[in-house]
Amino acid sequence: MKLLIKITKSVLEESKLCTITGNIGTNCAIGRAIHNLYPYSYTERRKIYFHENEEGLIRHIEHTSEPLSRVPQFGITRILPKIACDFIYRFDKSSPEERVKMEPISFEIDFPDELVEKIGINEVKEILNNSKTLELV
């Protein structure tokens, strides 16, 4: 399933303190934008990981200092497009005040079919219909 992820002004406001408070990979702008659809995701500079459950997410968070070659064992991985990687780079280097002034962006990813089945297609459609940050492409 192809999704359009929209980093809106609202998402930028919600995530402005992600490197100061909370877990960076789940509270960043991209993490906040997809949270309602799939809360067990973790975003890094070039990838997004979709974990089976909260335990898998916690295991990932606890092992972020492990070599990158071990990380894929923790979930389904998707490579982020260049626009998202560039956004993350700028976002990470910005102050909270600068983050809320950033321009909104949007980009597409392939959301894992396994997770659509796990969530249920009707639930996915309902979440997407009510979402301001996600859209079916």
One Martini backbone bead per residue (centre of mass of N, CA, C, O) as a GRO file, in nm:
protein
  137
    1MET     BB    1   0.094   0.038   0.025
    2LYS     BB    2   0.055   0.366  -0.066
    3LEU     BB    3   0.189   0.655   0.106
    4LEU     BB    4   0.115   0.976   0.223
    5ILE     BB    5   0.331   1.194   0.392
    6LYS     BB    6   0.249   1.466   0.617
    7ILE     BB    7   0.428   1.756   0.706
    8THR     BB    8   0.298   1.967   0.915
    9LYS     BB    9   0.266   2.228   1.121
   10SER     BB   10   0.154   2.056   1.351
   11VAL     BB   11   0.385   1.848   1.354
   12LEU     BB   12   0.613   2.049   1.410
   13GLU     BB   13   0.504   2.133   1.684
   14GLU     BB   14   0.488   1.846   1.822
   15SER     BB   15   0.820   1.786   1.743
   16LYS     BB   16   1.024   2.015   1.842
   17LEU     BB   17   1.132   1.829   2.117
   18CYS     BB   18   1.260   1.544   2.038
   19THR     BB   19   1.574   1.597   2.136
   20ILE     BB   20   1.484   1.676   2.440
   21THR     BB   21   1.225   1.491   2.446
   22GLY     BB   22   1.224   1.184   2.431
   23ASN     BB   23   1.208   0.979   2.163
   24ILE     BB   24   1.330   1.039   1.862
   25GLY     BB   25   1.210   0.801   1.668
   26THR     BB   26   0.894   0.867   1.777
   27ASN     BB   27   0.895   1.213   1.797
   28CYS     BB   28   0.921   1.284   1.530
   29ALA     BB   29   0.769   1.399   1.258
   30ILE     BB   30   0.725   1.123   1.122
   31GLY     BB   31   0.626   0.971   1.369
   32ARG     BB   32   0.378   1.157   1.416
   33ALA     BB   33   0.238   1.119   1.135
   34ILE     BB   34   0.207   0.779   1.185
   35HIS     BB   35   0.095   0.701   1.469
   36ASN     BB   36  -0.215   0.635   1.415
   37LEU     BB   37  -0.144   0.385   1.238
   38TYR     BB   38   0.173   0.328   1.367
   39PRO     BB   39   0.326   0.320   1.685
   40TYR     BB   40   0.572   0.094   1.601
   41SER     BB   41   0.771   0.320   1.507
   42TYR     BB   42   1.105   0.403   1.359
   43THR     BB   43   1.312   0.684   1.301
   44GLU     BB   44   1.566   0.752   1.078
   45ARG     BB   45   1.753   0.910   0.854
   46ARG     BB   46   1.680   0.656   0.616
   47LYS     BB   47   1.467   0.506   0.809
   48ILE     BB   48   1.188   0.280   0.864
   49TYR     BB   49   1.042   0.109   1.140
   50PHE     BB   50   0.830  -0.183   1.173
   51HIS     BB   51   0.683  -0.316   1.444
   52GLU     BB   52   0.500  -0.561   1.589
   53ASN     BB   53   0.549  -0.415   1.874
   54GLU     BB   54   0.641  -0.271   2.164
   55GLU     BB   55   0.876  -0.463   2.221
   56GLY     BB   56   1.026  -0.415   1.953
   57LEU     BB   57   1.066  -0.115   1.995
   58ILE     BB   58   1.229  -0.132   2.257
   59ARG     BB   59   1.460  -0.303   2.144
   60HIS     BB   60   1.552  -0.091   1.946
   61ILE     BB   61   1.610   0.139   2.142
   62GLU     BB   62   1.821  -0.032   2.315
   63HIS     BB   63   1.997  -0.092   2.018
   64THR     BB   64   2.116   0.177   1.878
   65SER     BB   65   2.434   0.104   1.939
   66GLU     BB   66   2.433  -0.092   1.740
   67PRO     BB   67   2.500  -0.221   1.467
   68LEU     BB   68   2.331  -0.181   1.172
   69SER     BB   69   2.327  -0.488   1.092
   70ARG     BB   70   2.115  -0.554   1.339
   71VAL     BB   71   1.851  -0.387   1.308
   72PRO     BB   72   1.660  -0.548   1.098
   73GLN     BB   73   1.558  -0.761   1.315
   74PHE     BB   74   1.322  -0.548   1.434
   75GLY     BB   75   1.188  -0.522   1.134
   76ILE     BB   76   1.033  -0.343   0.901
   77THR     BB   77   1.188  -0.193   0.621
   78ARG     BB   78   1.224   0.151   0.506
   79ILE     BB   79   1.320   0.360   0.267
   80LEU     BB   80   1.376   0.684   0.240
   81PRO     BB   81   1.339   0.951   0.077
   82LYS     BB   82   1.524   1.223   0.009
   83ILE     BB   83   1.330   1.438   0.125
   84ALA     BB   84   1.327   1.306   0.409
   85CYS     BB   85   1.630   1.305   0.469
   86ASP     BB   86   1.669   1.610   0.442
   87PHE     BB   87   1.469   1.687   0.660
   88ILE     BB   88   1.604   1.544   0.898
   89TYR     BB   89   1.868   1.696   0.887
   90ARG     BB   90   1.745   1.978   0.938
   91PHE     BB   91   1.583   1.915   1.193
   92ASP     BB   92   1.824   1.816   1.375
   93LYS     BB   93   1.978   2.113   1.340
   94SER     BB   94   1.738   2.241   1.478
   95SER     BB   95   1.552   2.432   1.652
   96PRO     BB   96   1.246   2.457   1.779
   97GLU     BB   97   1.190   2.730   1.640
   98GLU     BB   98   1.280   2.638   1.352
   99ARG     BB   99   1.089   2.397   1.308
  100VAL     BB  100   0.812   2.561   1.298
  101LYS     BB  101   0.932   2.716   1.024
  102MET     BB  102   0.915   2.496   0.850
  103GLU     BB  103   0.842   2.338   0.570
  104PRO     BB  104   0.624   2.154   0.445
  105ILE     BB  105   0.589   1.803   0.366
  106SER     BB  106   0.594   1.531   0.118
  107PHE     BB  107   0.569   1.163   0.099
  108GLU     BB  108   0.645   0.838  -0.015
  109ILE     BB  109   0.540   0.505   0.087
  110ASP     BB  110   0.569   0.163   0.161
  111PHE     BB  111   0.335  -0.002   0.318
  112PRO     BB  112   0.310  -0.283   0.478
  113ASP     BB  113   0.109  -0.551   0.414
  114GLU     BB  114   0.132  -0.696   0.689
  115LEU     BB  115   0.009  -0.447   0.846
  116VAL     BB  116  -0.258  -0.429   0.710
  117GLU     BB  117  -0.349  -0.710   0.803
  118LYS     BB  118  -0.315  -0.661   1.107
  119ILE     BB  119  -0.509  -0.413   1.128
  120GLY     BB  120  -0.693  -0.376   0.886
  121ILE     BB  121  -0.845  -0.241   0.620
  122ASN     BB  122  -1.077  -0.085   0.759
  123GLU     BB  123  -0.900   0.061   0.967
  124VAL     BB  124  -0.712   0.199   0.769
  125LYS     BB  125  -0.928   0.361   0.618
  126GLU     BB  126  -1.031   0.517   0.864
  127ILE     BB  127  -0.768   0.654   0.940
  128LEU     BB  128  -0.719   0.793   0.663
  129ASN     BB  129  -0.990   0.955   0.654
  130ASN     BB  130  -0.896   1.111   0.945
  131SER     BB  131  -0.634   1.215   0.829
  132LYS     BB  132  -0.378   1.486   0.802
  133THR     BB  133  -0.096   1.291   0.735
  134LEU     BB  134  -0.258   1.072   0.560
  135GLU     BB  135  -0.245   0.899   0.231
  136LEU     BB  136  -0.375   0.746  -0.031
  137VAL     BB  137  -0.219   0.653  -0.358
   0.00000   0.00000   0.00000
